[in-house]
Amino acid sequence: MNMFFTLLLMTFLSSGCNRVEPLPDEPPVEKSFVADWQEGWLDIHQISTGRGNVAWLVLPDGTTMLVDMGDLGEDNYQQEIMNPKPSASKSPAEWVARYIEHFSQPLENGTDIDYAFITHFHGDHIGSFDNTAISSPGVSYKLHGITHLAQLVDIGKVVDRGWPGYNWPSAEQVSSSNGGLGNYTSFMKLRSENGKTNEKFIVGSDSQFPLKYDAASYPEFSVRNVAGNLDVWTGSGTGTSHISFDTTDENEFSCAIRITYGDFSWYTGGDIKSELTEDAVAKACGPTDVVVCNHHAYKDAMHNSFVRQMQARAYVIPVWDYYHPEAEPLRWMLSTDLYPGDRMVFAAGLVDSNRIRLGENGEQIKPAGHVMIRVYEGGDTWQVFVLNDSSTDYEIIYKTDVLQSK
């Protein structure tokens, strides 16, 4: 009998080591959530879907802006890619619409998006065109990526590098960049016919994405168009210069913007990758608080000269592939030989095996999830939150201290 009770006790203790639910006398771990946006704050959400690039911004007066809406489509990739986030039960556009709905509660216009900025025409930035695209009655295009999201939320103005002709550097080259581009251009044509606003990205401009509701209260806020179609802002006025080299790579024609709010600055540039373009962009921008990594921090981007000049306090990597990021760009981002001071690397999603492959530097990437930058009123201070991308509660899984803008 004593032996029986001894075995029973050992079984109980062993099972207790593996339990998931807390015992009744242990309080559950409380979740924490970001406070609602309020007027005067700039919120930048780099959303993790596992299927492409998408960011959603709430500007200080409540103007909203989308940067890309990618959807890779059918999973036929040779290397490991992320699982869809939070699951495969909905499309990326449906999950993004759900995310926007959650965080737009304080906004007078609800889920309406004032501006959609398309960096370039690859599927992980606008959507693909395969058997996962959805036919929709009454429209000539299928729903996938940005065309799907536009059916779920209203988009006021779309800005891309090609409207209306989609013929630079040539119509053939633009169309060869993505098998779904015809689907996208059909969407844009119908928008125009229905009275919606479409515009071509104007390099050097700081007036294409103005605050819509109370610009006078935020004179220290601006969106500068830095680069696109191999033109780059000179850093003075609205002047531009052209980078001349032969390329047929759609990535090289990506458009880039830099947002400034007081002393704070944030940069995103799609899949710009050549050292020539990166160097010109960095010279125009100068030190920037938060940098969204060019070309997902793949091996052909985020060169050491770009990193040295941008001197970011935080890097954000949009991830879907096993090779996001690669070892060399990550090493440059972390290198205090290039510039002094602390810096952090965040990943909007991450393939776990890649973190392992990257070794000690991979361990320095913060916990993966939706990466939210909150800039407080006036732009003097900011903070980074990582939100759970496997849950629609969007609870905080990591946060920084409040940081001082440059």
CORTA-V900869 format. One record per residue. N is the residue number from 1. RES is the residue in one small letter. PHI is phi in whole degrees, 0 to 359 (none if undefined). PSI is psi in whole degrees, 0 to 359 (none if undefined). D_LAST is the distance of its C-alpha to the last C-alpha in Angstrom with 2 decimals. Layout:
{{N RES PHI PSI D_LAST} {N RES PHI PSI D_LAST}}
This chain:
{{1 m none 316 71.99} {2 n 299 320 69.68} {3 m 298 322 68.54} {4 f 298 312 67.82} {5 f 292 327 65.59} {6 t 296 315 63.82} {7 l 295 321 63.04} {8 l 298 317 61.97} {9 l 295 317 59.57} {10 m 297 321 58.11} {11 t 297 317 57.66} {12 f 297 314 55.87} {13 l 295 321 53.48} {14 s 296 316 52.79} {15 s 293 329 52.04} {16 g 296 331 49.77} {17 c 293 336 47.47} {18 n 252 6 46.86} {19 r 291 153 46.70} {20 v 257 316 43.95} {21 e 282 141 44.81} {22 p 290 153 44.30} {23 l 292 159 47.44} {24 p 304 330 48.38} {25 d 270 5 47.26} {26 e 253 118 43.72} {27 p 293 143 41.33} {28 p 295 152 39.47} {29 v 290 126 35.77} {30 e 280 136 34.02} {31 k 279 151 31.62} {32 s 236 152 28.38} {33 f 225 155 26.81} {34 v 289 146 23.70} {35 a 293 154 24.26} {36 d 301 145 25.18} {37 w 304 145 22.70} {38 q 225 157 22.82} {39 e 306 134 22.26} {40 g 101 345 18.75} {41 w 265 149 17.22} {42 l 249 116 16.06} {43 d 250 129 17.74} {44 i 237 116 17.65} {45 h 251 112 20.61} {46 q 268 106 21.26} {47 i 271 133 24.94} {48 s 265 115 27.04} {49 t 243 346 30.57} {50 g 76 6 31.59} {51 r 225 17 32.80} {52 g 141 180 30.00} {53 n 273 136 26.67} {54 v 199 133 25.88} {55 a 227 148 22.88} {56 w 228 130 23.25} {57 l 238 142 20.74} {58 v 245 114 21.25} {59 l 277 169 19.39} {60 p 302 333 18.89} {61 d 259 8 22.49} {62 g 97 357 24.16} {63 t 299 140 24.32} {64 t 242 152 24.51} {65 m 214 136 23.86} {66 l 251 137 25.18} {67 v 244 106 24.01} {68 d 65 163 27.17} {69 m 204 81 29.94} {70 g 276 155 31.36} {71 d 205 111 34.60} {72 l 296 334 36.07} {73 g 85 213 39.52} {74 e 297 138 42.25} {75 d 278 94 41.34} {76 n 231 33 43.09} {77 y 272 143 40.54} {78 q 289 322 41.82} {79 q 267 162 38.86} {80 e 297 134 37.68} {81 i 239 170 35.35} {82 m 295 153 33.90} {83 n 289 147 36.21} {84 p 303 142 35.60} {85 k 244 136 33.36} {86 p 283 346 34.44} {87 s 195 176 37.90} {88 a 270 9 40.12} {89 s 286 342 41.93} {90 k 227 164 39.93} {91 s 283 162 38.36} {92 p 306 319 34.59} {93 a 298 320 34.73} {94 e 294 319 36.59} {95 w 293 322 34.14} {96 v 294 319 31.18} {97 a 300 320 33.18} {98 r 296 319 33.76} {99 y 297 312 30.05} {100 i 299 317 29.27} {101 e 302 318 32.19} {102 h 297 315 30.94} {103 f 267 359 27.45} {104 s 263 7 28.62} {105 q 307 320 30.83} {106 p 283 354 28.86} {107 l 271 138 28.84} {108 e 296 326 31.62} {109 n 269 11 32.21} {110 g 58 230 32.46} {111 t 274 358 31.99} {112 d 302 139 32.09} {113 i 252 125 29.41} {114 d 286 317 28.54} {115 y 227 137 27.21} {116 a 243 122 27.83} {117 f 250 117 25.99} {118 i 258 116 27.90} {119 t 288 321 26.17} {120 h 191 182 29.55} {121 f 254 33 33.05} {122 h 269 154 33.32} {123 g 300 327 34.78} {124 d 283 5 31.86} {125 h 236 337 29.91} {126 i 234 347 32.75} {127 g 110 153 35.59} {128 s 257 186 38.67} {129 f 221 87 42.29} {130 d 221 198 44.60} {131 n 287 359 46.98} {132 t 269 350 44.24} {133 a 290 144 43.67} {134 i 254 129 45.43} {135 s 286 144 47.95} {136 s 226 128 47.69} {137 p 301 138 50.61} {138 g 88 357 50.25} {139 v 233 152 47.47} {140 s 272 356 47.90} {141 y 241 165 45.00} {142 k 262 162 44.34} {143 l 265 119 41.60} {144 h 193 128 39.00} {145 g 65 233 35.22} {146 i 296 325 34.00} {147 t 292 332 37.62} {148 h 284 314 38.25} {149 l 301 323 35.19} {150 a 294 342 36.20} {151 q 278 342 39.52} {152 l 258 330 37.89} {153 v 225 153 35.29} {154 d 278 131 35.36} {155 i 245 122 32.98} {156 g 287 300 32.77} {157 k 230 134 31.46} {158 v 249 131 31.15} {159 v 239 127 29.32} {160 d 219 180 30.07} {161 r 277 351 30.56} {162 g 238 344 34.35} {163 w 303 142 35.75} {164 p 265 348 38.58} {165 g 274 334 40.27} {166 y 49 53 38.39} {167 n 225 21 39.78} {168 w 242 129 37.03} {169 p 285 342 37.59} {170 s 201 156 40.88} {171 a 299 322 42.20} {172 e 294 320 43.63} {173 q 290 320 40.41} {174 v 296 314 38.45} {175 s 292 331 41.19} {176 s 284 350 41.44} {177 s 288 336 37.83} {178 n 199 124 38.72} {179 g 299 342 42.15} {180 g 264 7 40.90} {181 l 295 323 39.59} {182 g 300 325 42.86} {183 n 296 317 42.36} {184 y 294 316 38.90} {185 t 292 330 40.21} {186 s 296 320 43.13} {187 f 298 315 40.71} {188 m 293 321 38.85} {189 k 297 316 42.21} {190 l 293 324 43.44} {191 r 303 312 40.27} {192 s 297 318 40.95} {193 e 297 331 44.62} {194 n 269 11 43.74} {195 g 86 9 41.66} {196 k 280 158 38.20} {197 t 264 126 35.48} {198 n 237 142 34.52} {199 e 219 153 32.50} {200 k 275 138 31.61} {201 f 299 130 27.94} {202 i 251 106 27.16} {203 v 294 136 24.78} {204 g 95 340 22.65} {205 s 289 147 23.21} {206 d 237 23 20.77} {207 s 233 7 23.75} {208 q 279 337 25.23} {209 f 235 65 23.37} {210 p 284 155 23.24} {211 l 299 135 22.93} {212 k 263 338 26.61} {213 y 247 331 27.23} {214 d 202 56 25.28} {215 a 299 327 23.07} {216 a 298 333 23.76} {217 s 280 350 21.93} {218 y 226 62 18.58} {219 p 294 343 18.26} {220 e 273 6 14.45} {221 f 253 138 15.07} {222 s 203 156 16.26} {223 v 242 116 17.40} {224 r 256 130 17.78} {225 n 278 110 20.56} {226 v 269 319 19.45} {227 a 205 157 22.54} {228 g 173 140 26.00} {229 n 55 33 29.51} {230 l 71 9 28.25} {231 d 267 143 26.91} {232 v 226 135 23.31} {233 w 301 139 21.36} {234 t 281 346 21.19} {235 g 96 359 17.83} {236 s 227 128 19.90} {237 g 56 227 21.73} {238 t 245 20 23.42} {239 g 293 150 24.75} {240 t 224 159 25.38} {241 s 228 158 26.96} {242 h 251 137 29.11} {243 i 265 122 29.03} {244 s 256 109 32.67} {245 f 202 151 33.90} {246 d 282 126 36.59} {247 t 204 148 35.56} {248 t 244 13 37.07} {249 d 273 116 34.25} {250 e 304 327 32.96} {251 n 304 322 29.66} {252 e 292 341 28.96} {253 f 268 7 29.31} {254 s 305 149 26.56} {255 c 263 146 24.40} {256 a 228 147 20.59} {257 i 228 159 18.19} {258 r 228 122 14.51} {259 i 262 133 13.56} {260 t 238 141 11.01} {261 y 219 101 11.09} {262 g 61 233 9.66} {263 d 274 355 5.89} {264 f 271 147 6.40} {265 s 215 148 8.20} {266 w 219 138 11.19} {267 y 232 141 13.87} {268 t 217 138 17.53} {269 g 220 31 20.30} {270 g 56 231 23.48} {271 d 247 30 25.40} {272 i 309 138 24.34} {273 k 212 335 25.30} {274 s 293 148 26.69} {275 e 296 326 24.91} {276 l 299 311 25.64} {277 t 292 314 23.95} {278 e 302 319 20.91} {279 d 295 317 20.50} {280 a 295 319 20.88} {281 v 297 315 18.45} {282 a 295 322 15.71} {283 k 296 322 16.51} {284 a 290 320 16.28} {285 c 279 315 12.99} {286 g 72 187 10.96} {287 p 307 133 7.87} {288 t 225 131 7.59} {289 d 299 309 6.51} {290 v 235 129 10.28} {291 v 240 121 13.14} {292 v 279 124 16.71} {293 c 295 134 18.81} {294 n 296 139 21.17} {295 h 49 40 24.83} {296 h 60 23 24.24} {297 a 59 35 23.21} {298 y 288 169 26.82} {299 k 295 342 28.06} {300 d 261 14 27.94} {301 a 221 179 24.23} {302 m 56 50 20.75} {303 h 293 160 21.94} {304 n 298 328 20.46} {305 s 294 322 19.54} {306 f 295 312 17.51} {307 v 299 318 15.70} {308 r 298 321 15.17} {309 q 278 327 13.60} {310 m 284 326 11.43} {311 q 49 48 9.97} {312 a 292 148 9.40} {313 r 274 332 8.78} {314 a 218 136 11.73} {315 y 249 140 14.67} {316 v 237 125 17.31} {317 i 251 116 20.81} {318 p 287 126 23.46} {319 v 235 140 26.61} {320 w 214 341 30.35} {321 d 254 156 31.78} {322 y 303 332 32.70} {323 y 264 16 30.73} {324 h 250 106 27.34} {325 p 269 172 25.59} {326 e 266 165 27.49} {327 a 295 316 27.34} {328 e 292 311 25.98} {329 p 302 321 22.87} {330 l 296 319 22.09} {331 r 298 319 22.68} {332 w 296 317 20.29} {333 m 300 326 17.47} {334 l 270 352 18.18} {335 s 284 120 18.85} {336 t 278 358 17.11} {337 d 286 332 19.32} {338 l 282 321 17.28} {339 y 199 150 13.98} {340 p 279 168 13.44} {341 g 102 166 11.87} {342 d 287 151 12.55} {343 r 208 158 12.59} {344 m 231 150 14.82} {345 v 238 126 17.31} {346 f 243 151 18.90} {347 a 230 123 22.09} {348 a 280 82 23.56} {349 g 94 161 26.95} {350 l 192 140 28.23} {351 v 278 119 31.65} {352 d 304 321 32.52} {353 s 293 335 34.49} {354 n 288 320 31.55} {355 r 303 317 29.49} {356 i 296 315 32.57} {357 r 302 326 32.97} {358 l 280 354 29.46} {359 g 65 222 30.39} {360 e 300 322 27.98} {361 n 293 324 24.97} {362 g 298 325 26.23} {363 e 292 341 26.26} {364 q 278 348 22.51} {365 i 290 130 21.99} {366 k 295 165 21.51} {367 p 308 139 24.50} {368 a 279 150 25.19} {369 g 164 194 25.47} {370 h 294 132 23.92} {371 v 254 116 20.12} {372 m 246 123 18.68} {373 i 259 124 15.05} {374 r 245 119 15.07} {375 v 255 124 12.47} {376 y 277 165 13.82} {377 e 309 131 15.06} {378 g 91 341 12.97} {379 g 85 7 9.86} {380 d 286 330 8.25} {381 t 226 157 9.15} {382 w 205 167 10.51} {383 q 209 151 13.17} {384 v 245 133 15.24} {385 f 239 138 19.03} {386 v 253 125 21.67} {387 l 251 147 24.87} {388 n 299 119 28.37} {389 d 267 5 29.42} {390 s 256 6 33.05} {391 s 221 147 33.53} {392 t 269 10 33.45} {393 d 278 335 32.44} {394 y 56 42 28.86} {395 e 289 156 28.45} {396 i 286 129 25.35} {397 i 248 348 25.90} {398 y 198 146 22.51} {399 k 209 152 19.36} {400 t 269 171 16.25} {401 d 292 169 15.29} {402 v 289 128 12.97} {403 l 251 153 9.38} {404 q 270 134 6.52} {405 s 291 157 3.80} {406 k 296 none 0.00}}
